[in-house]
Amino acid sequence: MTRIANALPLAESFARAGQNTPPPANSTLSRQGESLADIASRTGTAESALRTANPTLTPFDALPMGTTVTMPALAYEIATSDPVVMAGPGRGSDTLSPSETLDAIEGLPEPNVRDLPPQLPDDDKRQILQYRQDAQDAQILDMAETALADAEPPQLSDYSALPPATAQAEYQMALDQYNADIGELRDIVADIRQRQLEADPAFQALPETQQQAIIALLRDPEFQSLPVDQQQAVLSALRDPAFQTLPADQQQAVMAAMLAGEYYITGVSTVENHGFHSGDADAVCFDILIDGETTPVFMPVETDPTLNYHGLDEVASGLVALDPQSRERIERVDVNPGQNPADAYWEREYNMPGFRSYMTAGGEGIVSIYPTDNAQSQTSLNGGLQHEVGHIVSKQEFGDTDAGWAEWEAAMEADGQSVSDYADASRDEDFAETYKLYMSVIGTPEEAAAREQFPERFAILDEMTGNG
């Protein structure tokens, strides 16, 4: 164990050194005839660490009396070398059950400073105690998270040697205890993470309402059921300065959605000159986790104040509204800062004066959302995303050749009805509108009527989606 051996009170040390003021924090003053090697021996400090901290001082020559000598983090050395703090099982030990892990945690000694020299200043003792508490928190967190990751609930088959009634009763008791142990471990993790967050300057700088929302998230059962690495990613993302650039109402909406378990943000990053369809521009990328799968959403840093844009929460909620099969087709979503540069072409192609794109997508799986003159509802966004997935599917399945589209065009002719006015614009729009209708009615009372109207096209979609 590292030892601090300065037996002189600080005030007396300063006086003997001829100083009227104490040395800077994390430093000491040389005594008569001392070298760095002597100071290392006197303070119980590793000589190599002392040399590294004082590269301008010679290690063996006597220093002038009262020379300021920078000290390594002695308190940290003492804290982390304490065998009492570091003892106990952790990652790399044999796997423990949740119950065994709780017993091991309960058996850890309470961090203390009883082993320290009595003459050590109180401030140093408090610092060392905090280091030891932090070290034990990290150890307990590792133990609890490992147990949660490795936990396996009891199975009824574990009691197959018992009579059926007894087996069922024993199994239920074991399952109840297992669930209670899991809940206790999750509470331990939440308690430690809260302490770590509250000591983090980045967390302290957040608005109080944001701090409270993050702490509430720590206690949320849906959040606690996420894998440990995903939980850590969410907490890191929420403290990222880029997340804080979102408008306050969007931050609140995102936090509310995460507390409801709808989706989670697991990554935030800034991107220079992102390749938006409307033109390269700086962006912030948000990784949206839904049902275990992540979809990147790129939001523009600068927007046109005269136009209306969908916020991050609206886009994430739109992704949530999609069925998993449709969501898997999307590689990323771009909320463009400007309008679609191809609008003039589509205005001529579709013979729609003043045409302006709301969304576009292609076979690469990128959905582009453009600003609009008038605000669009969440319902419009949800339907638009489903329509654009239809474009992704058709490009991936049919390509751009007439041969690829032959079966679909034959189905259009056989059905003899249009799905919508917009579907009349082209075969591409017919597929996208039909796909949107199909995915919205599958499994609902409206499905039978829609099938009766569009039997041939629905038959193709049945085969594509595996719903037939």
DAJORA-V489780 format. One record per helix or strand. SS is the DSSP state (H for helix, E for strand). FROM is the first residue (numbers start at 1). TO is the last residue. If there is no record, write none. Layout:
SS;FROM;TO, SS;FROM;TO
//
This chain:
H;10;16, E;27;29, H;36;43, H;47;53, E;68;70, H;74;81, H;83;86, H;98;107, H;122;150, H;156;159, H;164;198, H;201;204, H;208;218, H;221;224, H;228;239, H;241;244, H;248;259, E;264;274, E;281;290, E;293;300, E;308;308, H;312;321, H;324;328, E;332;335, H;343;350, E;359;361, E;366;369, E;372;372, H;378;398, H;402;415, H;422;425, H;427;441, H;447;453, H;455;465
//
